[in-house]
Structures are given as structure tokens and as C-alpha cells.
Amino acid sequence: MTNKPIKFYFCISIAASFFVLGFKFLAWKLTQSVGLYSDAIESIANILTAVFGLWMISLAQTPPDAEHPYGHSKAEYFAGAFEGFCIFLAAASIWYASIESIVHNRQLPEGGMGLLVSALATAINLGVGLLLVSAGKKQDSIALIADGKHLLTDVWTTVGVITGVSFALIFNLPLLDALIGLAVGAYIGYEAIQLIYKAVQGLMDRALTEDELAKLKTVLEESMHPEAKIGQLATRVAGQVRFIRFNLLVDGSMTVNESHALCDLLEENIKKEFTPCEVDIHIEPIQ
């Protein structure tokens, strides 16, 4: 299933988020729990980020034009940054609700059926979140991974809220509900910072990772003519696309046709290893 288009997974995410939002508001109505109300509000962010992600993916897949000759693949990083920002806001809202509960010594909510409904919503988020992260890693989509992680952080949020409310009810400890909320908020805040960092790195033309560079050098070595060399290798990543540029230093006795054939071979082998990929090779004579 992970070979489906990226837009397909965002549509699944949006549809699931609407169902989860309905379940979580029902859970809040049944319990009148402040924690479950905050959890339901976070689901609104899930819908907004999924819709924004779908928009950015559509933009990223737009073909190059006169104003954007290198394409629009970087738009995907805006989706990742937006996801991270929304997750951080959700974390802040959880911290606020938890601290407010401690300061005002709020009474314990009613449990029961509402917790079961919230657990069902969590199961949906867990399944969809794992699907999106898996598909995002296979298709190298930061936006898809970000949306999946957003759903998974929502899972941890709900698990924390359910656990806190349940134990608070069982042991008559209102403070426990708030403390678990603070812990969950800290965890998803960390996840948000990680997503924002990755998005910023992408917008700043991050180079290929060490593993990718090792694969690239292996491809070049295996395809290289014994009398040719590689110079000024430079790489960058923009969304799913890898950009690779280098000088091909050839012996002056090599003909134009021979050097061109070597370029074609190098480009073909590089694109077998990295897809999608743009390769720019400049031929120069060995001094």
C-alpha cells in the first residue's frame, strides 16, 4: 500500500482526523474532562495540518516553470515546519491546561464510557499515524512523515490524558492528571522542535546524509573511467529531489563523444540509486 501517491495518504489522514475529532468531542461531552477537551481541540490542529500538507504536496509536485526552473519541491518543507509549529502549540496548550488544573485544584471529572470512546479515537490515530510515517520514509516525504508523527504525538497525548484521568479517579489524585499532562506536553514539544529543525535544514539546502554520500561515491567509483576524475562534488536536498553537481575531469585526448558517453553512464547510474534526482556534470580537461 505504501506505493500509493503521497496525496492518497493525506486524504486518508484528513478523513481519519474528522472521525477522531467527532469521537474526542463525544468523549469530552460524556466526561466533561478538561484534559479530554484539550485533547479534542488538538484534533482540530490535525485537520488543519493535514489539509495544509496536502496543499504543499500538490505545490511541490508542480512541474518547473520560468520562475522556478528547479521546481517547487521545497514547498514540502513548509508543511513540515507548519506541522511542527502546530504540535508545539498543542504542547503549550497541554502545559497551560495542566498548570491551570494545579493552580485552581480542579475536581476530578467523571470517567466511564467517555474514556472508552477516547481510546477508540486513539486506536484510529495510531493506525493511520504508523501508515503515514512508513509511507513517508519509503517515499522520502518530510511532509508525510511530519503528518504521521503529528498523529502519533496525538496518540501519546490521548494515552497520557486517559491514563491520568483513570489513575486520578482510581486513587483520588487530581494532581496526577495534571502531572501526566505536563510530561506528555514535554514529549510532544520535543517532537515539534525536531520537525521544525529538519524543515529548516531542508530550506537551507542541506547536503546528502553521510550514508547517501557514501552510496554516491561508490556509484561514481564503479562507473568511473580509469583516466577520469571527479572534482568539486556538491549536493543538496529539496523535498524528495536530490541535486548532484560535480566536475568531470577527463584526459585531453578523450573525444567529445567518449566524454559525453561517460557523462551519460554516470548520470544513469546515479539516478538508479537516487530517485528523483537532478544531475549536473561539467566536463573539464585534466591539467
Backbone as CSV, one residue per row, in Angstrom:
resi,resn,N_x,N_y,N_z,CA_x,CA_y,CA_z,C_x,C_y,C_z
1,MET,0.826,-1.224,0.000,0.000,0.000,0.000,0.851,1.262,0.000
2,THR,2.114,1.144,0.427,2.964,2.324,0.547,3.466,2.862,-0.787
3,ASN,3.086,2.225,-1.905,3.484,2.741,-3.213,2.425,3.661,-3.803
4,LYS,1.404,3.960,-3.030,0.357,4.879,-3.480,0.911,6.302,-3.524
5,PRO,0.268,7.206,-4.299,0.712,8.604,-4.327,0.637,9.242,-2.942
6,ILE,1.505,10.216,-2.696,1.544,10.870,-1.388,0.199,11.531,-1.069
7,LYS,-0.451,12.101,-2.080,-1.745,12.748,-1.847,-2.771,11.772,-1.289
8,PHE,-2.677,10.517,-1.695,-3.597,9.480,-1.219,-3.543,9.364,0.298
9,TYR,-2.323,9.400,0.857,-2.168,9.252,2.297,-2.664,10.485,3.047
10,PHE,-2.483,11.669,2.439,-3.007,12.865,3.087,-4.536,12.853,3.116
11,CYS,-5.153,12.313,2.090,-6.615,12.191,2.074,-7.081,11.242,3.177
12,ILE,-6.345,10.142,3.381,-6.656,9.221,4.479,-6.535,9.947,5.817
13,SER,-5.458,10.736,5.958,-5.225,11.467,7.202,-6.359,12.446,7.491
14,ILE,-6.803,13.165,6.473,-7.886,14.146,6.663,-9.178,13.453,7.061
15,ALA,-9.517,12.364,6.356,-10.751,11.631,6.661,-10.709,11.073,8.082
16,ALA,-9.572,10.470,8.461,-9.444,9.901,9.807,-9.531,10.987,10.872
17,SER,-8.943,12.151,10.594,-8.947,13.245,11.572,-10.359,13.736,11.870
18,PHE,-11.226,13.741,10.870,-12.619,14.142,11.107,-13.332,13.134,12.005
19,PHE,-13.099,11.843,11.762,-13.696,10.819,12.616,-13.185,10.938,14.051
20,VAL,-11.870,11.100,14.188,-11.262,11.198,15.517,-11.771,12.424,16.250
21,LEU,-11.904,13.537,15.533,-12.409,14.767,16.156,-13.804,14.537,16.730
22,GLY,-14.660,13.852,15.972,-16.011,13.559,16.448,-16.001,12.686,17.696
23,PHE,-15.163,11.657,17.692,-15.079,10.758,18.853,-14.571,11.507,20.093
24,LYS,-13.573,12.376,19.895,-12.980,13.049,21.051,-13.926,14.079,21.660
25,PHE,-14.686,14.765,20.821,-15.661,15.698,21.384,-16.793,14.953,22.089
26,LEU,-17.130,13.765,21.570,-18.124,12.930,22.257,-17.583,12.492,23.615
27,ALA,-16.299,12.111,23.652,-15.686,11.706,24.914,-15.711,12.857,25.920
28,TRP,-15.437,14.070,25.444,-15.468,15.229,26.342,-16.885,15.476,26.861
29,LYS,-17.872,15.364,25.985,-19.264,15.578,26.396,-19.687,14.572,27.466
30,LEU,-19.198,13.339,27.318,-19.579,12.291,28.263,-18.893,12.434,29.608
31,THR,-17.702,13.049,29.628,-16.918,13.126,30.869,-16.823,14.524,31.453
32,GLN,-16.934,15.551,30.578,-16.705,16.940,30.989,-15.291,17.121,31.548
33,SER,-14.343,16.308,31.036,-12.957,16.381,31.475,-12.223,17.497,30.736
34,VAL,-11.517,18.331,31.488,-10.731,19.394,30.870,-9.622,18.787,30.009
35,GLY,-9.034,17.696,30.489,-7.981,17.029,29.737,-8.480,16.507,28.404
36,LEU,-9.643,15.875,28.399,-10.201,15.349,27.157,-10.668,16.477,26.235
37,TYR,-11.086,17.585,26.818,-11.455,18.737,25.987,-10.222,19.281,25.264
38,SER,-9.095,19.396,25.980,-7.843,19.851,25.362,-7.399,18.889,24.268
39,ASP,-7.591,17.601,24.517,-7.232,16.573,23.535,-8.071,16.727,22.272
40,ALA,-9.345,17.044,22.442,-10.226,17.228,21.291,-9.832,18.464,20.485
41,ILE,-9.454,19.526,21.182,-9.027,20.742,20.498,-7.793,20.478,19.648
42,GLU,-6.890,19.622,20.155,-5.682,19.294,19.401,-6.024,18.612,18.074
43,SER,-7.132,17.863,18.043,-7.517,17.171,16.814,-7.894,18.148,15.703
44,ILE,-8.339,19.342,16.083,-8.609,20.369,15.074,-7.311,20.727,14.359
45,ALA,-6.220,20.796,15.129,-4.904,21.072,14.532,-4.513,19.968,13.567
46,ASN,-4.892,18.724,13.882,-4.585,17.606,12.974,-5.218,17.816,11.608
47,ILE,-6.450,18.278,11.595,-7.152,18.503,10.330,-6.495,19.646,9.560
48,LEU,-6.190,20.738,10.268,-5.583,21.895,9.610,-4.232,21.542,8.987
49,THR,-3.401,20.796,9.728,-2.077,20.461,9.223,-2.143,19.468,8.070
50,ALA,-3.115,18.546,8.124,-3.254,17.583,7.021,-3.682,18.291,5.741
51,VAL,-4.616,19.231,5.867,-5.063,19.994,4.692,-3.911,20.839,4.147
52,PHE,-3.167,21.482,5.053,-2.021,22.292,4.626,-0.961,21.415,3.966
53,GLY,-0.738,20.236,4.527,0.234,19.318,3.949,-0.157,18.873,2.554
54,LEU,-1.435,18.594,2.348,-1.922,18.197,1.027,-1.707,19.328,0.026
55,TRP,-1.944,20.550,0.458,-1.730,21.715,-0.412,-0.256,21.839,-0.795
56,MET,0.639,21.707,0.199,2.069,21.843,-0.065,2.591,20.714,-0.953
57,ILE,2.073,19.506,-0.764,2.480,18.386,-1.613,2.052,18.636,-3.052
58,SER,0.842,19.151,-3.229,0.366,19.473,-4.584,1.263,20.517,-5.226
59,LEU,1.668,21.511,-4.434,2.557,22.555,-4.947,3.940,21.985,-5.254
60,ALA,4.447,21.109,-4.367,5.784,20.534,-4.551,5.875,19.699,-5.822
61,GLN,4.767,19.086,-6.222,4.758,18.222,-7.401,4.450,18.978,-8.692
62,THR,4.298,20.319,-8.583,4.078,21.123,-9.774,5.357,21.160,-10.613
63,PRO,5.259,20.940,-11.916,6.462,20.927,-12.767,7.197,22.272,-12.738
64,PRO,8.486,22.284,-13.026,9.253,23.535,-13.086,8.652,24.510,-14.098
65,ASP,8.823,25.795,-13.839,8.339,26.811,-14.765,9.411,27.882,-14.914
66,ALA,9.082,28.955,-15.626,10.069,30.000,-15.896,10.567,30.667,-14.610
67,GLU,9.687,30.848,-13.625,10.075,31.491,-12.376,10.722,30.522,-11.396
68,HIS,10.466,29.218,-11.577,11.021,28.205,-10.673,11.622,27.071,-11.510
69,PRO,12.759,27.342,-12.155,13.350,26.353,-13.068,13.794,25.069,-12.374
70,TYR,14.009,25.121,-11.046,14.409,23.923,-10.307,13.218,23.231,-9.644
71,GLY,12.020,23.653,-10.002,10.826,23.020,-9.456,10.357,23.654,-8.162
72,HIS,9.380,23.005,-7.520,8.764,23.537,-6.311,8.885,22.563,-5.138
73,SER,9.855,21.645,-5.192,9.930,20.567,-4.207,10.148,21.065,-2.781
74,LYS,10.728,22.265,-2.629,10.966,22.774,-1.278,9.682,23.138,-0.538
75,ALA,8.576,23.233,-1.265,7.309,23.567,-0.602,6.971,22.545,0.474
76,GLU,7.478,21.323,0.304,7.199,20.266,1.272,7.746,20.609,2.654
77,TYR,8.840,21.378,2.700,9.419,21.731,3.989,8.524,22.697,4.760
78,PHE,7.753,23.507,4.048,6.816,24.400,4.732,5.764,23.589,5.477
79,ALA,5.339,22.466,4.858,4.368,21.596,5.519,4.965,21.006,6.789
80,GLY,6.239,20.563,6.703,6.897,20.004,7.879,7.024,21.030,8.998
81,ALA,7.407,22.268,8.635,7.548,23.323,9.643,6.195,23.679,10.256
82,PHE,5.155,23.719,9.421,3.805,24.034,9.915,3.326,22.950,10.873
83,GLU,3.594,21.685,10.526,3.245,20.567,11.402,3.933,20.740,12.756
84,GLY,5.242,21.015,12.719,5.989,21.165,13.953,5.457,22.307,14.801
85,PHE,5.119,23.419,14.134,4.585,24.579,14.849,3.259,24.238,15.521
86,CYS,2.386,23.519,14.807,1.081,23.152,15.375,1.241,22.178,16.540
87,ILE,2.190,21.232,16.405,2.444,20.297,17.501,2.945,21.056,18.730
88,PHE,3.808,22.046,18.500,4.337,22.829,19.625,3.208,23.611,20.300
89,LEU,2.296,24.165,19.508,1.147,24.874,20.091,0.289,23.919,20.912
90,ALA,0.124,22.680,20.399,-0.651,21.683,21.147,0.029,21.383,22.485
91,ALA,1.372,21.266,22.448,2.115,21.015,23.682,1.915,22.167,24.663
92,ALA,1.981,23.398,24.136,1.807,24.571,25.002,0.407,24.588,25.625
93,SER,-0.602,24.192,24.822,-1.978,24.179,25.340,-2.134,23.133,26.442
94,ILE,-1.425,22.004,26.293,-1.480,20.955,27.317,-0.807,21.447,28.598
95,TRP,0.352,22.105,28.457,1.037,22.652,29.637,0.139,23.677,30.347
96,TYR,-0.502,24.527,29.563,-1.377,25.555,30.146,-2.525,24.914,30.921
97,ALA,-3.183,23.920,30.279,-4.326,23.265,30.927,-3.878,22.535,32.198
98,SER,-2.693,21.904,32.139,-2.193,21.157,33.293,-1.858,22.097,34.453
99,ILE,-1.160,23.199,34.140,-0.788,24.156,35.188,-2.030,24.814,35.783
100,GLU,-2.980,25.142,34.914,-4.228,25.741,35.396,-4.966,24.787,36.336
101,SER,-4.937,23.485,35.993,-5.591,22.489,36.843,-4.930,22.430,38.218
102,ILE,-3.590,22.548,38.238,-2.866,22.510,39.520,-3.168,23.758,40.347
103,VAL,-3.125,24.917,39.697,-3.338,26.188,40.407,-4.738,26.277,40.996
104,HIS,-5.733,25.865,40.219,-7.130,26.001,40.661,-7.650,24.747,41.358
105,ASN,-6.793,23.715,41.477,-7.187,22.485,42.175,-8.533,21.963,41.673
106,ARG,-8.596,21.739,40.363,-9.853,21.315,39.739,-10.284,19.935,40.238
107,GLN,-11.594,19.748,40.304,-12.150,18.475,40.731,-11.982,17.416,39.648
108,LEU,-11.980,16.169,40.051,-11.844,15.064,39.103,-13.088,14.944,38.225
109,PRO,-12.907,14.672,36.950,-14.048,14.511,36.050,-14.691,13.137,36.215
110,GLU,-15.809,12.947,35.582,-16.449,11.631,35.533,-15.755,10.784,34.480
111,GLY,-15.600,9.491,34.742,-14.936,8.594,33.777,-15.946,7.788,32.991
112,GLY,-15.664,6.489,32.836,-16.619,5.598,32.201,-16.533,5.551,30.698
113,MET,-17.690,5.616,30.050,-17.807,5.425,28.609,-16.977,6.430,27.812
114,GLY,-16.833,7.618,28.321,-16.059,8.633,27.604,-14.616,8.217,27.384
115,LEU,-14.018,7.543,28.362,-12.640,7.078,28.222,-12.532,5.999,27.149
116,LEU,-13.531,5.149,27.049,-13.530,4.110,26.012,-13.645,4.733,24.624
117,VAL,-14.484,5.746,24.493,-14.626,6.436,23.212,-13.306,7.103,22.819
118,SER,-12.654,7.718,23.798,-11.362,8.360,23.532,-10.312,7.324,23.136
119,ALA,-10.362,6.144,23.754,-9.424,5.068,23.408,-9.633,4.601,21.970
120,LEU,-10.890,4.547,21.526,-11.184,4.168,20.138,-10.591,5.190,19.170
121,ALA,-10.723,6.467,19.488,-10.143,7.527,18.651,-8.625,7.385,18.588
122,THR,-8.029,7.012,19.711,-6.581,6.834,19.764,-6.123,5.682,18.877
123,ALA,-6.902,4.600,18.867,-6.554,3.451,18.025,-6.562,3.832,16.548
124,ILE,-7.513,4.662,16.139,-7.568,5.123,14.743,-6.341,5.958,14.423
125,ASN,-6.007,6.893,15.311,-4.824,7.737,15.096,-3.548,6.919,15.031
126,LEU,-3.448,5.901,15.867,-2.248,5.065,15.896,-2.057,4.345,14.563
127,GLY,-3.129,3.731,14.064,-3.031,3.012,12.795,-2.684,3.920,11.635
128,VAL,-3.362,5.067,11.542,-3.112,5.996,10.436,-1.730,6.629,10.571
129,GLY,-1.328,6.977,11.791,-0.019,7.589,12.008,1.124,6.670,11.599
130,LEU,1.055,5.402,11.984,2.088,4.435,11.600,2.137,4.246,10.089
131,LEU,0.960,4.243,9.452,0.896,4.112,7.994,1.573,5.292,7.311
132,LEU,1.302,6.505,7.777,1.865,7.698,7.149,3.381,7.775,7.335
133,VAL,3.868,7.455,8.523,5.314,7.500,8.759,6.033,6.463,7.895
134,SER,5.462,5.264,7.816,6.068,4.208,6.993,6.112,4.620,5.526
135,ALA,4.989,5.136,5.016,4.938,5.573,3.616,5.860,6.762,3.385
136,GLY,5.918,7.680,4.356,6.775,8.854,4.212,8.242,8.494,4.142
137,LYS,8.671,7.501,4.936,10.070,7.080,4.904,10.402,6.391,3.587
138,LYS,9.488,5.576,3.097,9.746,4.871,1.839,9.764,5.824,0.650
139,GLN,8.934,6.889,0.724,8.875,7.841,-0.382,9.685,9.103,-0.094
140,ASP,10.382,9.109,1.049,11.248,10.224,1.431,10.495,11.549,1.421
141,SER,9.332,11.562,2.063,8.498,12.759,2.123,8.469,13.287,3.548
142,ILE,9.126,14.443,3.783,9.140,15.019,5.124,7.747,15.460,5.548
143,ALA,6.917,15.899,4.598,5.564,16.338,4.926,4.723,15.163,5.409
144,LEU,4.853,14.017,4.753,4.093,12.830,5.120,4.568,12.293,6.468
145,ILE,5.885,12.283,6.666,6.434,11.846,7.954,5.962,12.778,9.072
146,ALA,5.971,14.081,8.798,5.557,15.067,9.801,4.098,14.868,10.174
147,ASP,3.246,14.630,9.188,1.822,14.428,9.468,1.612,13.147,10.269
148,GLY,2.365,12.093,9.906,2.261,10.848,10.653,2.713,11.013,12.093
149,LYS,3.838,11.728,12.287,4.338,11.944,13.639,3.394,12.820,14.445
150,HIS,2.743,13.749,13.749,1.751,14.576,14.435,0.634,13.703,14.995
151,LEU,0.159,12.746,14.191,-0.892,11.841,14.666,-0.382,10.958,15.806
152,LEU,0.880,10.513,15.705,1.435,9.659,16.756,1.637,10.433,18.060
153,THR,2.022,11.722,17.947,2.126,12.524,19.163,0.744,12.749,19.767
154,ASP,-0.262,12.829,18.908,-1.635,12.941,19.384,-2.030,11.674,20.146
155,VAL,-1.532,10.525,19.665,-1.787,9.262,20.362,-1.228,9.322,21.786
156,TRP,0.056,9.771,21.880,0.677,9.855,23.203,-0.055,10.848,24.097
157,THR,-0.524,11.933,23.487,-1.296,12.907,24.252,-2.531,12.261,24.846
158,THR,-3.277,11.545,24.003,-4.526,10.926,24.464,-4.251,9.821,25.483
159,VAL,-3.210,9.025,25.231,-2.847,7.978,26.199,-2.520,8.605,27.551
160,GLY,-1.783,9.709,27.528,-1.446,10.400,28.766,-2.686,10.919,29.478
161,VAL,-3.610,11.498,28.698,-4.833,12.034,29.288,-5.687,10.907,29.873
162,ILE,-5.860,9.831,29.089,-6.667,8.703,29.573,-6.051,8.091,30.829
163,THR,-4.726,7.906,30.802,-4.038,7.330,31.961,-4.179,8.228,33.178
164,GLY,-3.965,9.521,32.947,-4.061,10.459,34.058,-5.445,10.490,34.670
165,VAL,-6.462,10.576,33.826,-7.844,10.626,34.316,-8.207,9.323,35.034
166,SER,-7.786,8.188,34.447,-8.121,6.883,35.040,-7.487,6.717,36.422
167,PHE,-6.172,6.971,36.525,-5.493,6.812,37.802,-5.959,7.849,38.820
168,ALA,-6.244,9.043,38.324,-6.741,10.078,39.231,-8.073,9.663,39.847
169,LEU,-8.923,9.033,39.029,-10.217,8.570,39.528,-10.051,7.406,40.498
170,ILE,-9.159,6.468,40.133,-8.985,5.266,40.957,-8.391,5.613,42.328
171,PHE,-7.352,6.466,42.322,-6.637,6.768,43.567,-7.018,8.123,44.170
172,ASN,-8.004,8.779,43.549,-8.458,10.079,44.056,-7.298,11.066,44.159
173,LEU,-6.559,11.216,43.041,-5.387,12.092,42.989,-5.539,13.081,41.834
174,PRO,-6.201,14.187,42.039,-6.369,15.172,40.958,-5.041,15.674,40.397
175,LEU,-4.007,15.745,41.258,-2.712,16.261,40.815,-2.075,15.354,39.770
176,LEU,-2.343,14.051,39.823,-1.740,13.096,38.900,-2.134,13.389,37.458
177,ASP,-3.373,13.762,37.254,-3.871,14.099,35.912,-3.032,15.226,35.309
178,ALA,-2.775,16.247,36.105,-2.022,17.407,35.620,-0.555,17.067,35.382
179,LEU,0.054,16.269,36.260,1.471,15.927,36.115,1.724,15.088,34.865
180,ILE,0.843,14.153,34.576,0.982,13.348,33.357,0.809,14.239,32.133
181,GLY,-0.093,15.194,32.229,-0.271,16.137,31.127,0.997,16.922,30.856
182,LEU,1.691,17.353,31.913,2.949,18.078,31.746,4.007,17.208,31.069
183,ALA,4.064,15.934,31.450,5.053,15.015,30.866,4.774,14.781,29.387
184,VAL,3.515,14.568,29.049,3.145,14.350,27.649,3.423,15.612,26.833
185,GLY,3.126,16.766,27.402,3.389,18.025,26.711,4.870,18.215,26.420
186,ALA,5.719,17.810,27.373,7.160,17.924,27.161,7.618,17.014,26.023
187,TYR,7.068,15.816,25.980,7.463,14.862,24.927,7.083,15.374,23.543
188,ILE,5.843,15.805,23.362,5.434,16.234,22.025,6.061,17.579,21.668
189,GLY,6.433,18.375,22.689,7.168,19.609,22.407,8.527,19.292,21.806
190,TYR,9.182,18.257,22.323,10.467,17.820,21.775,10.306,17.348,20.338
191,GLU,9.251,16.577,20.061,8.981,16.109,18.697,8.772,17.302,17.751
192,ALA,8.088,18.326,18.231,7.825,19.504,17.407,9.125,20.210,17.034
193,ILE,10.028,20.353,18.007,11.314,21.011,17.746,12.117,20.228,16.717
194,GLN,12.072,18.883,16.792,12.780,18.043,15.837,12.257,18.256,14.417
195,LEU,10.936,18.318,14.271,10.328,18.518,12.945,10.692,19.886,12.374
196,ILE,10.630,20.909,13.200,10.958,22.258,12.744,12.431,22.327,12.328
197,TYR,13.310,21.685,13.106,14.741,21.675,12.788,14.990,21.036,11.424
198,LYS,14.346,19.887,11.152,14.531,19.200,9.871,14.025,20.055,8.716
199,ALA,12.899,20.737,8.930,12.350,21.588,7.876,13.290,22.754,7.572
200,VAL,13.833,23.369,8.611,14.764,24.491,8.432,16.020,24.027,7.709
201,GLN,16.526,22.844,8.080,17.711,22.302,7.421,17.455,22.114,5.923
202,GLY,16.272,21.647,5.578,15.927,21.460,4.169,15.844,22.769,3.417
203,LEU,15.277,23.781,4.050,15.160,25.085,3.407,16.529,25.739,3.224
204,MET,17.509,25.326,4.008,18.858,25.882,3.909,19.765,25.035,3.018
205,ASP,19.165,24.230,2.135,19.935,23.417,1.172,20.888,22.448,1.867
206,ARG,20.342,21.601,2.703,21.142,20.576,3.366,21.741,19.614,2.342
207,ALA,22.965,19.181,2.586,23.616,18.214,1.706,23.059,16.816,1.963
208,LEU,23.409,15.876,1.106,23.040,14.490,1.324,23.607,14.004,2.649
209,THR,22.948,13.034,3.249,23.445,12.473,4.505,24.751,11.702,4.255
210,GLU,25.436,11.349,5.318,26.698,10.610,5.187,26.489,9.275,4.478
211,ASP,25.397,8.591,4.802,25.105,7.312,4.142,24.844,7.509,2.652
212,GLU,24.101,8.567,2.316,23.810,8.835,0.905,25.073,9.222,0.141
213,LEU,25.924,10.019,0.789,27.188,10.413,0.150,28.088,9.198,-0.090
214,ALA,28.075,8.261,0.850,28.871,7.039,0.692,28.360,6.229,-0.499
215,LYS,27.026,6.137,-0.643,26.445,5.421,-1.780,26.804,6.117,-3.094
216,LEU,26.735,7.464,-3.075,27.055,8.230,-4.281,28.502,8.008,-4.704
217,LYS,29.418,8.062,-3.752,30.835,7.870,-4.071,31.100,6.461,-4.596
218,THR,30.372,5.480,-4.078,30.518,4.108,-4.563,30.058,4.004,-6.013
219,VAL,28.920,4.647,-6.320,28.403,4.641,-7.696,29.396,5.296,-8.638
220,LEU,29.960,6.430,-8.228,30.917,7.147,-9.075,32.186,6.329,-9.302
221,GLU,32.663,5.682,-8.256,33.884,4.878,-8.382,33.671,3.684,-9.306
222,GLU,32.502,3.043,-9.194,32.231,1.867,-10.021,31.998,2.229,-11.490
223,SER,31.562,3.461,-11.746,31.244,3.873,-13.118,32.359,4.675,-13.774
224,MET,33.369,5.026,-13.007,34.369,5.960,-13.490,35.362,5.330,-14.466
225,HIS,35.718,6.110,-15.485,36.777,5.731,-16.435,38.122,5.847,-15.709
226,PRO,39.059,4.928,-15.951,40.334,4.952,-15.221,41.132,6.233,-15.395
227,GLU,40.901,6.967,-16.497,41.661,8.190,-16.745,40.844,9.457,-16.458
228,ALA,39.729,9.294,-15.742,38.886,10.448,-15.400,38.821,10.610,-13.877
229,LYS,38.506,11.831,-13.428,38.414,12.124,-12.004,37.194,13.001,-11.726
230,ILE,36.775,12.994,-10.464,35.660,13.830,-10.034,36.204,15.009,-9.233
231,GLY,35.696,16.196,-9.512,36.116,17.383,-8.777,34.937,18.245,-8.378
232,GLN,35.068,18.960,-7.258,34.068,19.923,-6.762,32.667,19.301,-6.676
233,LEU,32.590,18.155,-6.009,31.300,17.492,-5.802,30.462,18.311,-4.819
234,ALA,29.229,18.615,-5.206,28.303,19.357,-4.339,26.922,18.716,-4.435
235,THR,26.250,18.614,-3.294,24.909,18.011,-3.273,23.973,18.858,-2.425
236,ARG,22.696,18.725,-2.693,21.685,19.352,-1.852,20.387,18.578,-1.979
237,VAL,19.524,18.755,-0.999,18.245,18.050,-0.955,17.128,19.073,-0.921
238,ALA,16.111,18.870,-1.756,14.929,19.731,-1.759,13.701,18.837,-1.804
239,GLY,13.096,18.596,-0.646,11.962,17.683,-0.582,12.396,16.277,-0.918
240,GLN,11.775,15.692,-1.924,12.135,14.341,-2.342,13.271,14.327,-3.357
241,VAL,13.609,15.489,-3.903,14.570,15.556,-5.007,15.995,15.762,-4.486
242,ARG,16.938,14.968,-5.036,18.357,15.139,-4.760,19.010,15.861,-5.937
243,PHE,19.798,16.875,-5.633,20.534,17.603,-6.670,22.022,17.300,-6.485
244,ILE,22.659,16.802,-7.561,24.061,16.405,-7.504,24.823,17.098,-8.629
245,ARG,25.890,17.786,-8.274,26.682,18.527,-9.260,28.166,18.248,-9.032
246,PHE,28.898,18.049,-10.113,30.342,17.874,-9.995,31.018,18.127,-11.340
247,ASN,32.329,18.346,-11.278,33.141,18.477,-12.488,33.710,17.107,-12.845
248,LEU,33.646,16.775,-14.122,34.237,15.529,-14.614,35.546,15.889,-15.320
249,LEU,36.660,15.551,-14.688,37.974,15.873,-15.228,38.441,14.717,-16.113
250,VAL,38.625,14.986,-17.395,38.995,13.932,-18.341,40.314,14.278,-19.027
251,ASP,40.968,13.254,-19.526,42.208,13.438,-20.274,41.927,14.200,-21.560
252,GLY,42.852,15.075,-21.920,42.638,15.901,-23.105,42.508,15.110,-24.382
253,SER,43.006,13.885,-24.397,42.924,13.063,-25.610,41.561,12.403,-25.784
254,MET,40.717,12.456,-24.753,39.388,11.844,-24.849,38.513,12.669,-25.777
255,THR,37.802,11.999,-26.691,36.958,12.708,-27.644,35.689,13.220,-26.970
256,VAL,35.009,14.124,-27.688,33.745,14.659,-27.174,32.739,13.535,-26.990
257,ASN,32.660,12.632,-27.969,31.713,11.520,-27.884,32.029,10.611,-26.697
258,GLU,33.302,10.346,-26.438,33.693,9.476,-25.325,33.359,10.123,-23.974
259,SER,33.658,11.400,-23.842,33.366,12.094,-22.583,31.855,12.221,-22.358
260,HIS,31.120,12.433,-23.457,29.666,12.534,-23.351,29.069,11.190,-22.952
261,ALA,29.601,10.107,-23.499,29.123,8.768,-23.147,29.382,8.469,-21.677
262,LEU,30.544,8.934,-21.163,30.863,8.731,-19.752,29.897,9.512,-18.860
263,CYS,29.565,10.725,-19.273,28.585,11.534,-18.534,27.234,10.826,-18.473
264,ASP,26.802,10.299,-19.604,25.523,9.591,-19.655,25.519,8.380,-18.727
265,LEU,26.637,7.649,-18.718,26.739,6.466,-17.852,26.679,6.861,-16.382
266,LEU,27.419,7.905,-16.012,27.413,8.364,-14.625,26.026,8.829,-14.200
267,GLU,25.382,9.612,-15.041,24.045,10.122,-14.727,23.036,8.988,-14.592
268,GLU,23.105,8.031,-15.502,22.179,6.900,-15.462,22.329,6.098,-14.170
269,ASN,23.571,5.821,-13.779,23.811,5.023,-12.573,23.452,5.789,-11.297
270,ILE,23.683,7.102,-11.310,23.308,7.910,-10.147,21.796,7.912,-9.965
271,LYS,21.058,8.061,-11.064,19.593,8.120,-10.984,18.979,6.768,-10.640
272,LYS,19.725,5.690,-10.852,19.247,4.378,-10.409,19.270,4.285,-8.885
273,GLU,20.238,4.954,-8.281,20.403,4.915,-6.829,19.564,5.972,-6.123
274,PHE,19.387,7.150,-6.771,18.640,8.254,-6.170,17.515,8.681,-7.110
275,THR,16.261,8.465,-6.673,15.115,8.844,-7.487,14.081,9.542,-6.601
276,PRO,13.597,10.738,-6.998,14.010,11.541,-8.157,15.331,12.268,-7.896
277,CYS,16.033,12.571,-8.981,17.356,13.171,-8.846,17.671,14.030,-10.062
278,GLU,18.348,15.148,-9.844,18.826,16.004,-10.919,20.352,16.020,-10.877
279,VAL,20.988,15.681,-12.008,22.446,15.577,-12.062,23.002,16.623,-13.024
280,ASP,23.984,17.378,-12.566,24.617,18.403,-13.390,26.122,18.107,-13.443
281,ILE,26.625,17.762,-14.639,28.030,17.393,-14.800,28.709,18.381,-15.742
282,HIS,29.829,18.936,-15.302,30.596,19.863,-16.127,31.926,19.217,-16.486
283,ILE,32.205,19.101,-17.775,33.417,18.437,-18.236,34.572,19.438,-18.337
284,GLU,35.722,19.051,-17.781,36.921,19.878,-17.870,38.130,18.974,-18.132
285,PRO,39.149,19.511,-18.822,40.355,18.703,-19.057,41.224,18.630,-17.813
286,ILE,41.896,17.494,-17.626,42.829,17.351,-16.508,44.065,18.214,-16.806
287,GLN,44.414,19.052,-15.839,45.557,19.950,-16.038,46.878,19.205,-15.816
